[in-house]
Amino acid sequence: MMPRCAWLLVVVLVPGLAAQVPGDSGAAQPAAPNAAEARELRAEVRERWKAHVRATLGLNDDQAAHLAATEQRFEAQR
């Protein structure tokens, strides 16, 4: 009786455990960007975020410059 129960557990559990292998979804994995691409993307995201914040808050040039200086000062802490 015990070997039969053990085989049943193997048959039931092994496919579920095999499905947990990372990267085995069958979908193609996107290529990781190189360092230059990553820097460009970060810069683009920062510029878009600055434009969004400026438009949302209705900042003028002086206020936007003050906010940029504050962000730069605290970026090192992040």
Biotite code that builds the C-alpha atoms (Angstrom):
import biotite.structure as struc

atoms = struc.array([
    struc.Atom([0.000, 0.000, 0.000], chain_id="A", res_id=1, res_name="MET", atom_name="CA", element="C"),
    struc.Atom([2.818, 2.431, 0.879], chain_id="A", res_id=2, res_name="MET", atom_name="CA", element="C"),
    struc.Atom([4.690, 2.209, -2.459], chain_id="A", res_id=3, res_name="PRO", atom_name="CA", element="C"),
    struc.Atom([1.415, 2.798, -4.287], chain_id="A", res_id=4, res_name="ARG", atom_name="CA", element="C"),
    struc.Atom([0.745, 5.919, -2.205], chain_id="A", res_id=5, res_name="CYS", atom_name="CA", element="C"),
    struc.Atom([4.312, 7.157, -2.771], chain_id="A", res_id=6, res_name="ALA", atom_name="CA", element="C"),
    struc.Atom([3.978, 6.750, -6.553], chain_id="A", res_id=7, res_name="TRP", atom_name="CA", element="C"),
    struc.Atom([0.671, 8.573, -6.467], chain_id="A", res_id=8, res_name="LEU", atom_name="CA", element="C"),
    struc.Atom([2.322, 11.502, -4.646], chain_id="A", res_id=9, res_name="LEU", atom_name="CA", element="C"),
    struc.Atom([5.182, 11.564, -7.158], chain_id="A", res_id=10, res_name="VAL", atom_name="CA", element="C"),
    struc.Atom([2.779, 11.574, -10.089], chain_id="A", res_id=11, res_name="VAL", atom_name="CA", element="C"),
    struc.Atom([0.698, 14.358, -8.559], chain_id="A", res_id=12, res_name="VAL", atom_name="CA", element="C"),
    struc.Atom([3.447, 16.604, -7.122], chain_id="A", res_id=13, res_name="LEU", atom_name="CA", element="C"),
    struc.Atom([6.303, 16.458, -9.643], chain_id="A", res_id=14, res_name="VAL", atom_name="CA", element="C"),
    struc.Atom([4.511, 18.242, -12.510], chain_id="A", res_id=15, res_name="PRO", atom_name="CA", element="C"),
    struc.Atom([3.534, 21.077, -10.158], chain_id="A", res_id=16, res_name="GLY", atom_name="CA", element="C"),
    struc.Atom([7.084, 21.430, -8.874], chain_id="A", res_id=17, res_name="LEU", atom_name="CA", element="C"),
    struc.Atom([8.508, 21.385, -12.380], chain_id="A", res_id=18, res_name="ALA", atom_name="CA", element="C"),
    struc.Atom([6.186, 24.224, -13.343], chain_id="A", res_id=19, res_name="ALA", atom_name="CA", element="C"),
    struc.Atom([7.832, 26.420, -10.699], chain_id="A", res_id=20, res_name="GLN", atom_name="CA", element="C"),
    struc.Atom([11.141, 26.604, -12.565], chain_id="A", res_id=21, res_name="VAL", atom_name="CA", element="C"),
    struc.Atom([11.742, 30.325, -13.269], chain_id="A", res_id=22, res_name="PRO", atom_name="CA", element="C"),
    struc.Atom([12.032, 31.303, -16.900], chain_id="A", res_id=23, res_name="GLY", atom_name="CA", element="C"),
    struc.Atom([10.309, 28.123, -18.050], chain_id="A", res_id=24, res_name="ASP", atom_name="CA", element="C"),
    struc.Atom([7.071, 29.761, -19.134], chain_id="A", res_id=25, res_name="SER", atom_name="CA", element="C"),
    struc.Atom([7.761, 29.226, -22.817], chain_id="A", res_id=26, res_name="GLY", atom_name="CA", element="C"),
    struc.Atom([7.590, 32.963, -23.478], chain_id="A", res_id=27, res_name="ALA", atom_name="CA", element="C"),
    struc.Atom([10.634, 34.680, -24.893], chain_id="A", res_id=28, res_name="ALA", atom_name="CA", element="C"),
    struc.Atom([12.516, 36.725, -22.317], chain_id="A", res_id=29, res_name="GLN", atom_name="CA", element="C"),
    struc.Atom([13.274, 40.324, -23.318], chain_id="A", res_id=30, res_name="PRO", atom_name="CA", element="C"),
    struc.Atom([16.942, 41.140, -23.619], chain_id="A", res_id=31, res_name="ALA", atom_name="CA", element="C"),
    struc.Atom([18.344, 43.155, -20.738], chain_id="A", res_id=32, res_name="ALA", atom_name="CA", element="C"),
    struc.Atom([19.263, 46.689, -21.798], chain_id="A", res_id=33, res_name="PRO", atom_name="CA", element="C"),
    struc.Atom([22.930, 47.565, -21.730], chain_id="A", res_id=34, res_name="ASN", atom_name="CA", element="C"),
    struc.Atom([24.237, 50.275, -19.423], chain_id="A", res_id=35, res_name="ALA", atom_name="CA", element="C"),
    struc.Atom([23.988, 53.059, -22.022], chain_id="A", res_id=36, res_name="ALA", atom_name="CA", element="C"),
    struc.Atom([20.381, 52.165, -22.853], chain_id="A", res_id=37, res_name="GLU", atom_name="CA", element="C"),
    struc.Atom([19.529, 52.009, -19.159], chain_id="A", res_id=38, res_name="ALA", atom_name="CA", element="C"),
    struc.Atom([20.981, 55.498, -18.569], chain_id="A", res_id=39, res_name="ARG", atom_name="CA", element="C"),
    struc.Atom([19.045, 56.879, -21.538], chain_id="A", res_id=40, res_name="GLU", atom_name="CA", element="C"),
    struc.Atom([15.810, 55.326, -20.331], chain_id="A", res_id=41, res_name="LEU", atom_name="CA", element="C"),
    struc.Atom([16.314, 56.681, -16.802], chain_id="A", res_id=42, res_name="ARG", atom_name="CA", element="C"),
    struc.Atom([17.008, 60.165, -18.186], chain_id="A", res_id=43, res_name="ALA", atom_name="CA", element="C"),
    struc.Atom([13.892, 60.006, -20.353], chain_id="A", res_id=44, res_name="GLU", atom_name="CA", element="C"),
    struc.Atom([11.759, 58.884, -17.420], chain_id="A", res_id=45, res_name="VAL", atom_name="CA", element="C"),
    struc.Atom([13.150, 61.730, -15.265], chain_id="A", res_id=46, res_name="ARG", atom_name="CA", element="C"),
    struc.Atom([12.415, 64.322, -17.971], chain_id="A", res_id=47, res_name="GLU", atom_name="CA", element="C"),
    struc.Atom([8.878, 63.068, -18.451], chain_id="A", res_id=48, res_name="ARG", atom_name="CA", element="C"),
    struc.Atom([8.323, 63.015, -14.692], chain_id="A", res_id=49, res_name="TRP", atom_name="CA", element="C"),
    struc.Atom([9.581, 66.607, -14.374], chain_id="A", res_id=50, res_name="LYS", atom_name="CA", element="C"),
    struc.Atom([7.240, 67.739, -17.165], chain_id="A", res_id=51, res_name="ALA", atom_name="CA", element="C"),
    struc.Atom([4.333, 65.898, -15.559], chain_id="A", res_id=52, res_name="HIS", atom_name="CA", element="C"),
    struc.Atom([4.972, 67.396, -12.119], chain_id="A", res_id=53, res_name="VAL", atom_name="CA", element="C"),
    struc.Atom([5.439, 70.874, -13.562], chain_id="A", res_id=54, res_name="ARG", atom_name="CA", element="C"),
    struc.Atom([2.168, 70.661, -15.509], chain_id="A", res_id=55, res_name="ALA", atom_name="CA", element="C"),
    struc.Atom([0.231, 69.073, -12.647], chain_id="A", res_id=56, res_name="THR", atom_name="CA", element="C"),
    struc.Atom([1.394, 71.624, -10.079], chain_id="A", res_id=57, res_name="LEU", atom_name="CA", element="C"),
    struc.Atom([1.347, 74.558, -12.509], chain_id="A", res_id=58, res_name="GLY", atom_name="CA", element="C"),
    struc.Atom([4.914, 75.604, -11.675], chain_id="A", res_id=59, res_name="LEU", atom_name="CA", element="C"),
    struc.Atom([6.598, 78.588, -13.275], chain_id="A", res_id=60, res_name="ASN", atom_name="CA", element="C"),
    struc.Atom([10.265, 78.523, -14.346], chain_id="A", res_id=61, res_name="ASP", atom_name="CA", element="C"),
    struc.Atom([11.625, 79.667, -10.961], chain_id="A", res_id=62, res_name="ASP", atom_name="CA", element="C"),
    struc.Atom([9.521, 77.159, -9.028], chain_id="A", res_id=63, res_name="GLN", atom_name="CA", element="C"),
    struc.Atom([10.521, 74.341, -11.386], chain_id="A", res_id=64, res_name="ALA", atom_name="CA", element="C"),
    struc.Atom([14.202, 75.252, -10.985], chain_id="A", res_id=65, res_name="ALA", atom_name="CA", element="C"),
    struc.Atom([13.848, 75.293, -7.201], chain_id="A", res_id=66, res_name="HIS", atom_name="CA", element="C"),
    struc.Atom([12.158, 71.893, -7.258], chain_id="A", res_id=67, res_name="LEU", atom_name="CA", element="C"),
    struc.Atom([14.903, 70.487, -9.534], chain_id="A", res_id=68, res_name="ALA", atom_name="CA", element="C"),
    struc.Atom([17.591, 71.734, -7.143], chain_id="A", res_id=69, res_name="ALA", atom_name="CA", element="C"),
    struc.Atom([15.785, 70.157, -4.196], chain_id="A", res_id=70, res_name="THR", atom_name="CA", element="C"),
    struc.Atom([15.431, 66.858, -6.059], chain_id="A", res_id=71, res_name="GLU", atom_name="CA", element="C"),
    struc.Atom([19.145, 66.835, -6.929], chain_id="A", res_id=72, res_name="GLN", atom_name="CA", element="C"),
    struc.Atom([20.082, 67.511, -3.302], chain_id="A", res_id=73, res_name="ARG", atom_name="CA", element="C"),
    struc.Atom([18.017, 64.571, -2.035], chain_id="A", res_id=74, res_name="PHE", atom_name="CA", element="C"),
    struc.Atom([18.750, 62.177, -4.920], chain_id="A", res_id=75, res_name="GLU", atom_name="CA", element="C"),
    struc.Atom([22.026, 61.176, -3.308], chain_id="A", res_id=76, res_name="ALA", atom_name="CA", element="C"),
    struc.Atom([20.104, 59.897, -0.283], chain_id="A", res_id=77, res_name="GLN", atom_name="CA", element="C"),
    struc.Atom([17.938, 57.697, -2.483], chain_id="A", res_id=78, res_name="ARG", atom_name="CA", element="C"),
])
